[in-house]
Amino acid sequence: METKPNTDNVYEEILNLFVGKRGDCNEWMEKPFTDLSKVMATNKISFVAVPKERVETHHIELIGKTKGVYPCLHTCEKEITLHRLQEAMKQVPLVDELDNHKAYKCKECNGFGQVEWQYGNYTDEDDCPKCNGDGEFKTDRKPTGKKVYDPSKVIIIGDSKFNVLELELLKKTIELLKQDKFSLVNQTQPKQASLFKIEDVEILMMPFLPDGNVDLVAATIKI
């Protein structure tokens, strides 16, 4: 028998899995937000919605941010076990995890990226020749000693390809909710978003559309 999660903090944890990272998304995506009866979070690729009553923390209300995207109709009901997702992800090769870039300010332009130059009585600004207008220097990323899923790989579910890192968020959500299955409830076209449902949590996920003809498929879940 499936066990229900015993704390509403689980839903807060799920929301925080999907928030966007600073610098990679719009500022409003960096925290969960409320839209009518749902609390939501998105990283631009995947989007999660949980019932408002499941979350105790107050989140900023952003009405209409998901208009035209969510909610969407349930057009199918295809059940998939957590075990099948876990087995598919075991086929994804592991690579070295790299730390984040460390940045330090360019002293030549004081971090502004522009320097002033003068020729006779004429002055102008141009990109800093030291940092090429970036205003900073970044160190090379180094291995942390941990192994992670190869972020270039995809898994096919139904007719669509999904990035393995986004599917890892789906897997973690299922595990946090202490469920052993999830459902695909909307997948109309391979190049459009698909909707997954785990109990009262819904996850809308964009497919991965790689450039070129390189085969990046690590596994397939047929439904």
C-alpha positions as CSV (number, residue, x, y, z in Angstrom):
1,M,0.0,0.0,0.0
2,E,1.3,3.4,-0.9
3,T,2.2,5.8,1.9
4,K,1.2,9.4,1.9
5,P,3.8,12.0,2.7
6,N,3.4,13.0,6.4
7,T,4.5,16.6,6.2
8,D,3.6,19.6,4.1
9,N,7.3,20.5,4.1
10,V,7.7,17.8,1.4
11,Y,5.7,20.0,-1.0
12,E,7.9,23.0,-0.2
13,E,11.0,20.8,-0.9
14,I,9.4,19.8,-4.2
15,L,8.8,23.4,-5.2
16,N,12.4,24.3,-4.4
17,L,13.7,21.5,-6.7
18,F,12.2,23.4,-9.7
19,V,13.1,27.0,-9.0
20,G,15.4,28.6,-11.5
21,K,19.0,29.4,-10.8
22,R,20.1,33.0,-10.6
23,G,21.5,34.2,-13.9
24,D,19.9,31.4,-15.9
25,C,16.3,32.6,-15.8
26,N,14.0,35.6,-15.2
27,E,14.1,36.9,-11.6
28,W,10.6,35.9,-10.8
29,M,11.5,32.3,-11.5
30,E,14.0,32.2,-8.6
31,K,11.3,31.5,-6.0
32,P,8.0,29.6,-5.9
33,F,4.9,31.7,-6.6
34,T,1.2,31.5,-6.2
35,D,-1.4,31.7,-9.0
36,L,-5.0,31.3,-7.7
37,S,-5.3,27.7,-6.3
38,K,-1.8,26.5,-7.0
39,V,1.7,27.2,-5.8
40,M,4.2,26.8,-8.7
41,A,7.9,26.9,-9.5
42,T,9.8,26.7,-12.8
43,N,13.3,26.6,-14.2
44,K,12.2,27.4,-17.7
45,I,12.3,23.8,-18.9
46,S,10.2,22.1,-16.2
47,F,7.3,23.5,-14.2
48,V,5.7,22.1,-11.1
49,A,2.3,22.9,-9.5
50,V,1.0,21.8,-6.1
51,P,-2.3,22.6,-4.4
52,K,-2.1,25.8,-2.4
53,E,-3.5,24.1,0.7
54,R,-0.5,21.8,0.8
55,V,2.0,24.6,1.4
56,E,2.2,26.5,4.6
57,T,4.7,29.1,3.5
58,H,3.3,32.3,1.9
59,H,4.6,32.9,-1.6
60,I,4.3,36.0,-3.8
61,E,1.2,36.0,-6.0
62,L,1.9,36.3,-9.7
63,I,-1.5,36.0,-11.5
64,G,-1.3,35.1,-15.2
65,K,2.4,34.1,-15.4
66,T,1.4,30.7,-16.7
67,K,-1.5,31.7,-18.9
68,G,-1.6,29.7,-22.1
69,V,0.8,27.2,-20.7
70,Y,-0.8,25.8,-17.6
71,P,-3.3,24.4,-16.6
72,C,-3.7,22.0,-19.6
73,L,-6.1,19.3,-20.3
74,H,-5.6,15.6,-19.4
75,T,-5.7,13.9,-22.8
76,C,-4.4,10.5,-21.7
77,E,-3.7,8.4,-18.7
78,K,-0.6,6.3,-19.1
79,E,0.8,4.9,-15.9
80,I,4.5,4.3,-15.5
81,T,6.2,2.8,-12.5
82,L,9.0,4.5,-10.6
83,H,11.1,1.3,-11.1
84,R,10.9,1.7,-14.9
85,L,12.2,5.3,-14.6
86,Q,14.9,4.3,-12.2
87,E,16.1,1.4,-14.5
88,A,16.1,3.8,-17.5
89,M,18.2,6.3,-15.6
90,K,20.7,3.6,-14.7
91,Q,21.5,3.4,-18.4
92,V,22.7,7.0,-18.5
93,P,26.5,7.3,-18.3
94,L,28.0,9.2,-15.4
95,V,30.5,12.0,-15.8
96,D,32.6,14.1,-13.4
97,E,30.7,16.8,-11.6
98,L,32.3,20.2,-12.1
99,D,32.3,23.0,-9.5
100,N,30.8,26.4,-10.3
101,H,32.9,29.1,-12.0
102,K,34.6,31.5,-9.5
103,A,34.6,35.0,-10.8
104,Y,36.8,38.0,-9.8
105,K,36.5,41.6,-10.8
106,C,38.7,43.0,-13.5
107,K,40.9,45.7,-11.9
108,E,41.6,47.4,-15.2
109,C,37.9,48.5,-15.6
110,N,36.8,48.0,-12.0
111,G,34.3,45.5,-13.1
112,F,32.4,47.8,-15.5
113,G,33.7,46.2,-18.7
114,Q,34.3,49.6,-20.3
115,V,37.4,51.8,-20.3
116,E,37.8,55.4,-21.3
117,W,40.4,56.4,-23.8
118,Q,41.6,59.7,-25.1
119,Y,43.1,61.0,-28.3
120,G,43.9,64.7,-28.2
121,N,40.7,66.4,-27.1
122,Y,38.5,63.4,-28.1
123,T,37.4,60.9,-25.5
124,D,35.4,57.7,-25.8
125,E,34.6,54.4,-24.2
126,D,35.3,50.9,-25.4
127,D,35.4,47.3,-24.2
128,C,38.1,46.7,-21.7
129,P,41.1,45.1,-23.4
130,K,41.9,43.0,-20.3
131,C,38.5,41.3,-19.8
132,N,37.1,41.8,-23.3
133,G,34.2,43.8,-21.9
134,D,33.1,41.1,-19.4
135,G,34.1,43.1,-16.3
136,E,35.3,39.9,-14.7
137,F,37.4,36.8,-15.1
138,K,36.2,33.3,-14.4
139,T,38.3,30.4,-13.3
140,D,38.1,27.0,-15.0
141,R,35.6,24.6,-13.6
142,K,37.3,21.7,-11.7
143,P,36.0,18.2,-10.8
144,T,34.4,17.9,-7.4
145,G,35.2,14.2,-7.0
146,K,31.5,13.3,-7.5
147,K,29.8,11.6,-10.5
148,V,26.6,12.9,-12.0
149,Y,24.4,12.0,-15.0
150,D,25.8,13.1,-18.3
151,P,23.7,16.3,-18.9
152,S,23.8,15.8,-22.7
153,K,21.8,12.5,-22.6
154,V,18.1,12.0,-23.0
155,I,15.5,9.4,-22.2
156,I,12.5,8.8,-24.4
157,I,9.1,8.6,-22.7
158,G,6.3,8.0,-25.1
159,D,7.0,10.1,-28.2
160,S,9.2,12.7,-26.6
161,K,12.8,13.0,-25.6
162,F,13.6,14.5,-22.1
163,N,16.8,15.7,-20.6
164,V,18.0,13.3,-17.9
165,L,18.5,16.2,-15.4
166,E,14.9,17.2,-15.7
167,L,13.8,13.6,-15.3
168,E,15.9,13.4,-12.2
169,L,13.7,16.2,-10.7
170,L,10.6,14.1,-11.6
171,K,12.2,11.0,-10.0
172,K,13.0,13.0,-6.8
173,T,9.4,14.3,-6.7
174,I,8.0,10.8,-6.9
175,E,10.4,9.6,-4.1
176,L,9.5,12.6,-1.9
177,L,5.8,11.8,-2.2
178,K,6.6,8.2,-1.3
179,Q,4.9,6.9,-4.5
180,D,5.8,4.0,-6.7
181,K,4.3,5.3,-9.9
182,F,3.4,8.3,-11.9
183,S,1.2,9.1,-14.9
184,L,1.6,10.8,-18.3
185,V,-1.6,12.7,-18.7
186,N,-0.8,15.0,-21.7
187,Q,1.5,14.4,-24.6
188,T,0.0,15.7,-27.9
189,Q,3.2,16.2,-30.0
190,P,6.8,15.1,-29.6
191,K,8.1,18.7,-29.7
192,Q,5.6,20.1,-27.2
193,A,5.5,20.0,-23.4
194,S,4.2,16.8,-21.7
195,L,2.3,16.8,-18.4
196,F,3.1,14.3,-15.7
197,K,1.0,13.7,-12.6
198,I,2.0,12.2,-9.2
199,E,-1.0,12.2,-6.8
200,D,-2.0,15.9,-6.6
201,V,1.3,17.3,-8.0
202,E,1.6,18.1,-11.7
203,I,4.9,18.5,-13.6
204,L,4.9,20.1,-17.1
205,M,8.2,19.3,-18.9
206,M,9.5,20.6,-22.2
207,P,11.1,18.0,-24.5
208,F,14.8,18.1,-25.3
209,L,15.5,19.2,-28.9
210,P,19.1,18.6,-29.7
211,D,20.9,20.2,-32.6
212,G,22.3,18.0,-35.3
213,N,21.9,14.2,-35.7
214,V,24.0,13.1,-32.8
215,D,22.3,10.2,-31.0
216,L,22.0,11.2,-27.4
217,V,19.3,8.7,-26.4
218,A,20.4,6.7,-23.3
219,A,17.1,4.7,-22.8
220,T,13.5,4.4,-23.9
221,I,10.4,3.9,-21.7
222,K,7.7,2.6,-24.0
223,I,4.1,3.2,-23.0
